[in-house]
Amino acid sequence: MRAKLDRDLLRSLSPKAGTYDILDADLPGFLARVTPGGVITYGIRYSDPCGKQRRESLKLTFPSVQANVARAAAKKRLAEIELDIETAKKAPHGYAPGLTLRGFIDEHYADWLTANTKSGKLRVPAIKAAFPDLLGRPIGEITALAIEKWRTERLKAGISPSTTNRNIASLRGVFSRAVEWGLLAAHPLQSVKMMKEPGGKVRWLSDDEESRLRAALEAREANDRAGRISANEWRAARNYELLPELPEDQFTDYLRPMVLLSLNTGARQGELVKLRWNAVDLDNAVITLHGDTTKSGSTRHIPLNTEAREALERWRKQSTGPIVFPGRDGGELAEIKTAWANLLKAAKITAFRWHDMRHHFASRLVMAGVDLNTVRELLGHSDLKMTLRYAHLAPEHKAAAVQKLMRT
């Protein structure tokens, strides 16, 4: 409701079940708030630089203070806010007055991050956990020096450079949005450089390890079949309902086909868990990993070699529902760690993660002479720099390059 706030109007207002506001017709932003208890307080309403509506109480009540006096106080306060915002925008690190890092994240950044990134819901609490001492500080008072001090303390505490770099990268994103949305005139982390990280070792399977992994997969299925036969013999002797048989021409469960597909396509575990049959083209031997399931957000098409195609054809005959590798309830698999850990133990393979099968896929391609750009496309890397970690596995490329210097 909008009307000119004066004594007669305010006297006529009656309390309702909920609090409500009367906006002044003479001064935009000036209002009177009526509580269910009948208390009338004066306040103001305005938009911050992000367009978010703000409300502030003038700490004045009617009838102790008449409307014309409160209107003058509101006009003064609104002018102060406008001046603060304009002055802050011109400052080297201008910012919305009183807006803390926590306030900016909660009121502006969190919603944007959740809507625009897959990991937004996880990254917001991670940022807060990494920078607890900065959350209460105004965003314009967080400087490069403050971050350098924070980084020094983190390193003293034994936090790795890679983890520290990831934290800083996340905070950079926060301030980048603040600058973009007009809450900061300059990025305070612009001069903060990332630390050098020790190069991570690319882990892939040796020929012997791969043979052991494959043998362990076959042995696991043989044990499952033997266990099923034994269980049914026990149940038959007691006239219990028999469990379904596990035929030799079928997989006993998801693990073997999933591992074979990972070894031969380089698909991530999460991408396989979300894979649907409508994205599998067995006729043309290709699977499509859609952008909403990939880490990069880009769709990629991966051709299936003979082993991967045959594994999926065999699995298709026994898999029901739209999900390629469903869990027990028909939904997406929720837990693979136990089966994977037991498989590695049986194969006597150590320090090897599921994700390392992706490295194995790429490493084998490079060692087979496949060019790095093709490997990049198959892996779905957006930048060739990510694929260059495998370059040392193809020394013949360098040898061929320098050989071109030879005069004929």
C-alpha positions in Angstrom: 0.0 0.0 0.0 1.2 3.5 -0.8 -0.1 6.7 0.7 1.1 9.9 2.3 2.3 9.2 5.8 0.7 11.7 8.2 -0.8 11.7 11.7 -4.4 11.0 10.6 -3.3 8.0 8.4 -1.1 6.4 11.0 -3.8 6.8 13.7 -6.2 4.9 11.4 -4.0 1.9 10.9 -5.1 -1.3 12.5 -2.9 -4.3 13.3 -3.2 -7.5 11.3 -2.2 -11.1 11.7 1.1 -10.3 10.0 3.5 -7.4 9.8 2.8 -5.0 6.9 4.3 -1.8 5.4 2.8 1.5 4.2 5.0 3.2 1.6 5.1 7.0 1.7 3.7 8.6 -1.5 5.9 11.8 -1.0 9.3 10.3 -0.3 10.2 7.1 -2.2 11.9 4.6 0.1 10.2 6.0 3.3 7.8 3.6 5.0 5.9 2.8 8.2 5.8 -0.8 9.5 2.8 -2.0 11.5 3.4 -5.1 13.7 0.7 -7.6 14.8 1.0 -5.9 18.3 0.0 -2.6 16.9 3.5 -0.9 17.1 4.3 1.5 14.3 7.9 2.0 13.4 9.5 4.1 10.7 12.1 2.7 8.2 13.5 3.0 4.7 13.8 0.7 1.8 16.4 0.9 -1.0 18.3 -1.2 -3.6 22.0 -2.1 -3.2 24.4 -2.1 -6.2 23.3 -5.7 -7.0 19.7 -4.7 -7.2 18.8 -6.5 -3.9 16.1 -4.8 -1.8 17.3 -3.7 1.6 15.3 -2.5 4.6 16.6 -0.4 7.5 14.8 0.7 10.6 15.1 4.4 11.6 14.5 3.3 15.2 11.7 5.9 15.5 8.1 5.0 16.4 4.7 6.7 16.1 3.2 8.6 18.0 6.4 9.4 19.8 7.8 10.8 16.5 5.5 12.4 14.0 5.6 11.4 10.3 7.1 14.7 9.1 10.1 14.4 11.5 10.6 10.8 10.5 10.4 11.7 6.9 13.2 14.2 7.3 15.3 11.6 9.0 14.6 9.1 6.2 15.5 11.6 3.5 18.9 12.3 5.3 19.6 8.6 5.7 18.8 7.7 2.1 21.1 10.5 0.9 23.9 9.1 3.1 23.5 5.7 1.6 23.5 7.0 -1.9 26.6 9.0 -1.2 28.3 6.0 0.4 27.7 3.9 -2.6 28.9 6.5 -5.1 32.0 7.2 -3.0 32.8 3.6 -2.7 32.6 3.0 -6.4 35.3 5.6 -6.9 37.6 4.2 -4.3 40.5 1.8 -5.3 38.7 -1.1 -3.6 35.2 0.4 -3.5 32.5 -1.8 -2.0 28.9 -1.7 -0.8 29.0 -0.2 2.8 29.0 -2.9 5.5 28.9 -5.8 3.1 31.0 -8.6 4.6 32.5 -11.5 2.7 29.9 -13.8 4.4 27.1 -11.4 3.5 28.2 -11.2 -0.1 28.4 -15.0 -0.4 25.1 -15.7 1.4 23.1 -12.9 -0.3 24.5 -12.9 -3.8 27.2 -15.4 -4.7 25.8 -18.7 -3.4 22.7 -18.6 -5.5 24.7 -17.6 -8.6 27.3 -20.4 -8.0 24.7 -23.1 -7.4 22.8 -22.1 -10.5 25.8 -21.9 -12.8 28.1 -24.7 -11.6 27.6 -28.3 -10.9 29.5 -28.2 -7.6 28.1 -25.0 -6.3 26.4 -26.5 -3.3 29.6 -28.1 -2.2 31.9 -25.2 -3.0 30.1 -22.6 -0.9 30.7 -24.4 2.4 34.2 -25.2 1.3 35.0 -21.5 0.8 33.6 -20.7 4.2 35.6 -23.5 5.8 38.8 -22.3 4.2 38.5 -18.6 5.1 36.7 -18.5 8.5 38.7 -15.4 9.7 37.8 -13.4 6.6 34.1 -14.0 6.6 33.2 -11.2 9.0 35.4 -8.6 7.2 34.0 -6.1 4.7 34.9 -7.3 1.2 36.6 -4.0 0.4 39.0 -4.6 3.4 40.3 -8.0 2.2 43.6 -7.3 0.6 46.3 -9.2 -1.2 48.4 -8.9 2.0 45.7 -10.5 4.0 45.6 -13.5 1.6 49.4 -13.8 1.7 49.3 -14.0 5.5 46.5 -16.5 5.3 48.5 -18.6 2.8 51.6 -18.5 5.1 49.6 -19.8 8.0 48.1 -22.5 5.9 51.5 -23.7 4.8 52.8 -23.7 8.3 49.9 -25.9 9.3 50.9 -28.4 6.7 48.3 -27.7 4.1 49.6 -28.7 0.6 50.3 -26.0 -2.1 47.7 -27.7 -4.4 44.9 -27.5 -1.8 45.9 -23.9 -1.0 45.9 -23.0 -4.6 42.4 -24.4 -5.1 41.1 -22.4 -2.1 42.6 -19.2 -3.5 41.1 -20.0 -7.0 37.7 -20.3 -5.3 38.1 -17.0 -3.6 39.2 -15.4 -6.8 35.8 -16.4 -8.3 34.0 -14.7 -5.4 35.8 -11.4 -5.9 35.5 -11.6 -9.7 31.7 -11.7 -9.4 31.8 -8.8 -6.9 33.8 -6.7 -9.4 31.5 -7.7 -12.2 28.4 -6.8 -10.3 29.7 -3.4 -9.3 30.4 -4.0 -5.6 34.2 -3.7 -6.0 36.1 -1.3 -8.2 39.2 -3.6 -8.4 40.0 -7.2 -7.8 42.0 -7.5 -4.5 43.6 -10.8 -5.4 44.9 -9.6 -8.8 48.5 -9.6 -7.6 48.3 -12.9 -5.7 50.2 -15.6 -7.7 49.6 -19.3 -7.5 52.3 -21.4 -5.9 54.2 -24.0 -7.8 52.8 -27.5 -7.2 54.8 -30.7 -7.3 54.0 -32.6 -10.5 51.7 -35.4 -9.8 52.8 -38.8 -11.0 50.6 -40.3 -13.7 49.7 -43.8 -12.6 48.8 -46.5 -15.1 48.9 -50.2 -15.0 51.9 -52.2 -16.1 51.2 -55.1 -18.5 51.5 -57.5 -15.5 49.2 -55.4 -13.4 46.6 -55.2 -16.1 46.7 -59.0 -16.6 46.2 -59.4 -12.8 43.3 -57.0 -12.8 41.6 -58.9 -15.6 42.3 -62.2 -14.0 40.8 -61.0 -10.7 37.7 -59.8 -12.5 37.2 -63.3 -14.1 38.0 -65.0 -10.8 35.5 -62.8 -8.9 32.7 -63.8 -11.3 33.7 -67.5 -11.1 33.5 -67.2 -7.3 30.1 -65.5 -7.5 28.8 -68.3 -9.7 30.2 -71.0 -7.4 28.7 -69.2 -4.4 25.3 -69.0 -6.1 25.3 -72.7 -6.9 26.2 -73.6 -3.3 23.6 -71.3 -2.0 20.9 -72.8 -4.2 21.9 -76.3 -3.1 21.5 -75.3 0.5 18.1 -73.6 -0.2 16.9 -76.6 -2.3 17.6 -79.0 0.6 15.3 -76.9 2.8 12.6 -76.3 0.1 13.4 -72.6 0.0 12.9 -70.5 -3.1 16.0 -70.7 -5.3 18.0 -67.6 -6.3 18.3 -66.7 -10.0 21.1 -68.6 -11.7 24.3 -66.8 -12.9 24.8 -68.1 -16.5 28.3 -68.3 -17.9 27.4 -66.1 -20.8 26.3 -63.2 -18.5 28.2 -60.9 -16.2 27.4 -61.5 -12.5 27.0 -57.8 -11.8 28.1 -54.3 -13.0 31.7 -54.4 -12.0 33.4 -56.2 -14.8 31.7 -54.4 -17.7 32.1 -51.1 -16.0 35.9 -51.6 -15.5 36.3 -52.8 -19.1 34.5 -49.7 -20.4 36.6 -47.4 -18.2 39.8 -49.0 -19.4 38.8 -48.7 -23.0 37.1 -45.2 -23.1 38.8 -43.2 -20.3 35.3 -42.2 -19.0 35.2 -41.0 -15.4 33.4 -43.1 -12.8 30.8 -40.4 -12.4 30.2 -40.3 -16.2 29.6 -44.0 -16.3 27.3 -43.9 -13.2 25.1 -41.4 -15.0 25.3 -43.1 -18.4 21.9 -43.9 -20.0 21.2 -46.5 -22.7 19.8 -43.8 -25.0 23.4 -42.4 -25.1 24.8 -45.8 -26.2 24.9 -46.5 -30.0 26.0 -50.1 -30.3 25.3 -50.1 -34.1 27.8 -47.4 -34.7 30.0 -48.3 -31.7 29.9 -44.9 -29.9 28.8 -43.6 -26.5 27.8 -40.0 -26.0 28.7 -38.3 -22.7 26.3 -35.4 -22.4 27.5 -32.0 -21.0 25.3 -32.3 -17.9 27.2 -35.4 -16.8 30.7 -34.4 -17.7 33.2 -32.5 -15.6 33.9 -29.9 -18.3 30.2 -29.4 -19.1 30.9 -30.3 -22.7 29.4 -33.2 -24.6 31.8 -35.6 -26.1 31.5 -38.7 -28.3 33.8 -41.7 -27.6 34.1 -44.5 -30.1 34.0 -48.1 -28.7 36.7 -50.5 -29.5 35.9 -54.2 -29.9 36.3 -55.1 -26.3 34.2 -52.2 -25.0 31.5 -52.8 -27.6 31.2 -56.5 -26.9 31.1 -55.9 -23.1 28.2 -53.4 -23.5 26.4 -55.7 -26.0 26.6 -58.6 -23.5 25.6 -56.3 -20.6 22.7 -54.9 -22.5 21.0 -58.3 -22.7 20.8 -58.5 -18.9 20.4 -54.8 -17.9 16.9 -53.5 -17.5 15.8 -49.9 -17.3 17.2 -46.7 -18.7 20.4 -46.6 -16.6 23.4 -48.6 -18.0 24.8 -49.5 -14.6 21.9 -49.3 -12.1 22.1 -49.9 -8.4 20.0 -52.5 -6.5 17.0 -50.2 -6.4 17.2 -49.4 -10.1 18.6 -45.9 -9.5 22.2 -44.7 -10.0 24.9 -46.6 -8.3 25.7 -45.0 -4.9 28.7 -47.0 -3.8 31.5 -48.8 -5.7 34.4 -48.4 -3.3 34.0 -51.7 -1.5 33.8 -53.8 -4.7 36.7 -51.9 -6.2 38.9 -52.2 -3.1 38.3 -55.9 -2.9 39.1 -56.3 -6.6 42.4 -54.5 -6.2 43.3 -56.6 -3.2 42.6 -59.8 -5.1 44.7 -58.5 -8.0 47.5 -57.4 -5.6 47.5 -53.9 -7.0 48.3 -51.0 -4.8 48.1 -47.2 -5.1 45.6 -47.3 -7.9 42.4 -45.4 -8.0 39.4 -45.9 -10.3 40.3 -42.5 -11.8 43.7 -43.9 -12.7 42.1 -46.1 -15.3 41.5 -42.8 -17.2 45.3 -42.2 -17.0 45.9 -45.8 -18.1 43.6 -45.2 -21.2 45.5 -42.0 -22.1 48.9 -43.4 -21.4 48.4 -46.4 -23.6 47.1 -44.3 -26.4 50.2 -42.0 -26.3 52.5 -45.0 -26.0 50.8 -46.5 -29.1 51.6 -43.3 -31.1 48.3 -41.5 -30.9 48.8 -37.7 -31.2 48.1 -35.6 -28.1 45.3 -33.6 -29.6 43.3 -36.8 -30.4 43.9 -37.9 -26.8 42.7 -34.5 -25.6 39.5 -34.9 -27.5 38.9 -38.4 -26.2 39.5 -37.3 -22.6 37.4 -34.2 -23.0 40.1 -31.8 -21.9 39.3 -28.2 -22.7 43.0 -27.3 -22.7 45.9 -29.2 -24.3 48.0 -28.3 -21.2 46.0 -30.9 -19.2 46.9 -33.6 -21.8 50.6 -32.7 -21.9 51.2 -34.7 -18.7 51.3 -37.7 -21.0 53.7 -36.2 -23.5 56.8 -37.8 -21.9 55.4 -41.2 -22.7 56.0 -40.5 -26.5 59.7 -39.8 -26.8 59.6 -40.9 -30.5 57.7 -37.7 -31.3 60.6 -35.6 -30.1 63.1 -37.8 -31.8 61.1 -37.5 -35.1 61.1 -33.7 -34.7 64.8 -33.3 -34.3 65.5 -35.8 -37.0 63.9 -33.4 -39.4 67.0 -31.2 -39.0 69.1 -33.7 -40.8 70.2 -32.7 -44.3 69.5 -35.2 -47.0 
